[in-house]
Amino acid sequence: MTRNHVNHFRLLALSGSLRAASFNTAALHALAQLAPDNVNVLISGLGDIPLFNPDLENSAPSSVIALKEKLRACDGLIIASPEYAHGMTGVLKNALDWLVSGDEFVDKPIMLINTSPRATHAQASLKEVLITMSGKLIENAQVTIPLLGSQLDCQGIVAHVDISQQLKTSLNELCEAITQLK
Ligand SMILES: Cc1cc2nc3c(=O)[nH]c(=O)nc-3n(C[C@H](O)[C@H](O)[C@H](O)COP(=O)(O)O)c2cc1C
């Protein structure tokens, strides 16, 4: 239980893209700006997570330990990942593989952001993986926003009336679900 008081939410946000101009990472930064004062969105990069090796699980690298600690401390998880060849990115899957055997992930409420309406395969596969890992997908908090092909960066997303409202609505649904589940 990490909420400082009843209505405070601490959320961990992961992007499946390492690209500097990533739409997925931009969406997470926009969400962090759009979040109300009682909702803290902590974006944690996955670029320093080494390739998963089960042999190293008992002596995990410091970046993995840090990720697990952030996950344990959060009330909910937000994931935004591109689709690569109909799957989630290796960056995201690799990070998730490190989290399979621990208890930090179990029952964690999850919001998914899909920044491309055509990217249905990766979302379906990501959902299957997250459910298999005993995460709690919050259906009302899943949002698809048409960023791919747009010119929108973080500030553009924040300023976009429809897209920013969709993000805020999903975030609100996630926080509602967290409240209900506690
Ligand atoms: C290696 C690679 C494979 C891709 N495969 C797909 C795909 O299968 N389906 C799709 O809709 N987009 C695909 N794309 C497009 C990306 O999903 C798109 O560029 C997305 O914006 C990348 O996310 P980012 O902006 O957060 O980096 C692919 C892009 C790359 C680089």
The ligand as an SDF file (V2000), in Angstrom:
LIG
                    3D

 31 33  0  0  0  0  0  0  0  0999 V2000
   10.9730   -2.7180  -36.7150 C   0  0  0  0  0  0  0  0  0  0  0  0
    9.6060   -2.1070  -36.8390 C   0  0  0  0  0  0  0  0  0  0  0  0
    8.5090   -2.9150  -37.0500 C   0  0  0  0  0  0  0  0  0  0  0  0
    7.2220   -2.3780  -37.1430 C   0  0  0  0  0  0  0  0  0  0  0  0
    6.1560   -3.2160  -37.3040 N   0  0  0  0  0  0  0  0  0  0  0  0
    4.9010   -2.6960  -37.2940 C   0  0  0  0  0  0  0  0  0  0  0  0
    3.7680   -3.5560  -37.3530 C   0  0  0  0  0  0  0  0  0  0  0  0
    3.8730   -4.7640  -37.4260 O   0  0  0  0  0  0  0  0  0  0  0  0
    2.5500   -2.9940  -37.3140 N   0  0  0  0  0  0  0  0  0  0  0  0
    2.3610   -1.6350  -37.2160 C   0  0  0  0  0  0  0  0  0  0  0  0
    1.2270   -1.1820  -37.1480 O   0  0  0  0  0  0  0  0  0  0  0  0
    3.4400   -0.7900  -37.1370 N   0  0  0  0  0  0  0  0  0  0  0  0
    4.6850   -1.2960  -37.1710 C   0  0  0  0  0  0  0  0  0  0  0  0
    5.7750   -0.4630  -37.0760 N   0  0  0  0  0  0  0  0  0  0  0  0
    5.5410    0.9650  -36.9350 C   0  0  0  0  0  0  0  0  0  0  0  0
    5.6570    1.4000  -35.4770 C   0  0  0  0  0  0  0  0  0  0  0  0
    4.7130    0.7470  -34.6730 O   0  0  0  0  0  0  0  0  0  0  0  0
    5.4880    2.8970  -35.3820 C   0  0  0  0  0  0  0  0  0  0  0  0
    6.5770    3.4890  -36.0520 O   0  0  0  0  0  0  0  0  0  0  0  0
    5.4010    3.4260  -33.9880 C   0  0  0  0  0  0  0  0  0  0  0  0
    5.1210    4.7930  -34.0140 O   0  0  0  0  0  0  0  0  0  0  0  0
    6.6730    3.2900  -33.2130 C   0  0  0  0  0  0  0  0  0  0  0  0
    6.4310    3.7090  -31.9000 O   0  0  0  0  0  0  0  0  0  0  0  0
    7.2380    4.9290  -31.2610 P   0  0  0  0  0  0  0  0  0  0  0  0
    6.8160    6.1740  -32.0280 O   0  0  0  0  0  0  0  0  0  0  0  0
    6.7260    4.9840  -29.8410 O   0  0  0  0  0  0  0  0  0  0  0  0
    8.6690    4.6440  -31.3590 O   0  0  0  0  0  0  0  0  0  0  0  0
    7.0570   -0.9820  -37.0230 C   0  0  0  0  0  0  0  0  0  0  0  0
    8.1790   -0.1680  -36.8090 C   0  0  0  0  0  0  0  0  0  0  0  0
    9.4330   -0.7110  -36.7150 C   0  0  0  0  0  0  0  0  0  0  0  0
   10.6170    0.1900  -36.4600 C   0  0  0  0  0  0  0  0  0  0  0  0
  1  2  1  0
  2  3  1  0
  2 30  2  0
  3  4  2  0
  4  5  1  0
  4 28  1  0
  5  6  2  0
  6  7  1  0
  6 13  1  0
  7  8  2  0
  7  9  1  0
  9 10  1  0
 10 11  2  0
 10 12  1  0
 12 13  2  0
 13 14  1  0
 14 15  1  0
 14 28  1  0
 15 16  1  0
 16 17  1  0
 16 18  1  0
 18 19  1  0
 18 20  1  0
 20 21  1  0
 20 22  1  0
 22 23  1  0
 23 24  1  0
 24 25  2  0
 24 26  1  0
 24 27  1  0
 28 29  2  0
 29 30  1  0
 30 31  1  0
M  END
$$$$
